[in-house]
């Protein structure tokens, strides 16, 4: 931590055993997916139904789409569709995960970890670049890789 904190006044908290307390938000729940062709994150808002099989209906009443997690989150807040802090944090995490999957060409599945090619762990991932020819005949991505020694994972 930076020098602006006094060690004797700072309480350190180990968060390794903290887990989300799953509580159904009375304002509803969200289904998240990505549309790689349109480069969009899509979110459906579903109302809770007071039945044991409420989650099997999954019929959104509102649909949001956008290119960034922020724009979608602010719209959801604007429409007053979230009432629990845990739910807001969860939604932010899932939207960011969907955004990363979209930008890196990965498969996104809500409530699952992103699956990254094991050959790419501990490597720098670069966004896919359009094939732009350079004077020496290499496309822009190949030139970036050869000059920066980066590994592009697909």
N, C-alpha and C positions, 0 to 999 in steps of 0.2 A: 504494500500500500504506500501511497505517497506520503511525503513528509508533513502534509497538512493534518494528519491524524495523530493524535497522541496515543501511544501504545497502551498507556495505563487506563485510558477512558474508552478504548475501542473494544467492544465485545465481539468475539469471533463466533460464528455459528456454523457448525458442520451441517450442511444440507443433504448429505448423501442418503439419508433415510427418509427424506420428505417425499411424499407422493400426493398427487392431486386427490382431494376428497371429492369423489364423484357425486354431484348433486344435480338432478335434472333442473335446468333453468325453467322457471314458470313461464317465461316468454317464448320458449321453444328451443329447438336445436338446429344445427346446420349440417348440410351435406356439401362436401367440397370435392371438386374434380378440376382437372386442367384440360384445355383444348389446345393441343400443340399446333394444330393447323392454323388456328386463329391467334395463337400466342396470348391466350386469356386464361385467367383463373375464374372459375364459375362456382358460385355458392348459392345453394337453395336453403331457404328458411322454412322449417316445418313447425307446425303447432303441436304441442303435446296433446295427447289424447289419454284420458284417464282409464286406460285398459291395460291389462298385463302385456298385451302384444303391441303396445303403442309404437314401438320402433320398427315394426314390420310394414307399417303403412308408408312411411317415407314419401309423403306427397307434399312437396314444397308449395307454399302459398305465395312466396316472393322469390325472385331469382336475381342475383347480382352478378355482374361480370366486370372484370377490370384487368389491367396489366400489372398493378402493384398491390401488395398486401395492404398498404396504407389506405389507398383509395377505397378499397372494399370495406376495410374496418371502419373508416370514418362514415361511410354510407350506412353501415349496419348500426352504428352508434346514433347517427342522425335519425334513423327510423325507429330508434328506441326498442331494439329487438334483443337486448342483452341486459340482464339484471344482476348477475353474479360475477364477482371479480375473477374467480377461478375459471369461469366460462370464457370471459374476455381474454384472459391469459392463454388459455387453451386455443382459442380461435386465432389469436395472433401467432402462436407457434405453428399451427397447421397452415395458415395462410403463407407464412414465410417458407415453410417446407415445400408447399405447392409451387411457390415462386422459384425456389432453387431447382426443383425438379424440372420445371418448364424451361428455365434458362440453361440447364446442363443436359437437357435431353434425357432425363431419367423418368422412370415410371413413378407416378404418385398414387398412393393408396392411403386414404385417410386412416389415422390411428396406427399406421405402420411406419417403421423406419425407412428412410430412403435407402435404396440398394445401389451402392456405388461399386463399380468394377473393382475387385480386389487388387488388380494390377495397378490401380490408380491411388491406392492409399498412400498417404504421406507425399503425394505429388501435387504440383500446382495444376489446378484445372483452369483452362481458359475457355471463354465463351466461343462458340462456333462463329467463325467469320465467313462472310460470303466469299466465293472464289473470285478474287480480283487479281488479274495478272500484273506482275511487277516487271520491271525492265529485264531482269535475268530469267524470266519465264516461270518463276515459282509463284504459286498463289500466295495471298497474304498470310494465311494460316501457316503454311510451310515456312515462310520467311520468319515469322514470329517464333516458331518452334526452333529453327536453326540458329537464330541470333540470341534468343533468350534461354535456350535449352529447356523448354517446357514440354510437358507431356499432355497431349490432348486425349481425353478419354471419351469414348462413345459408348 
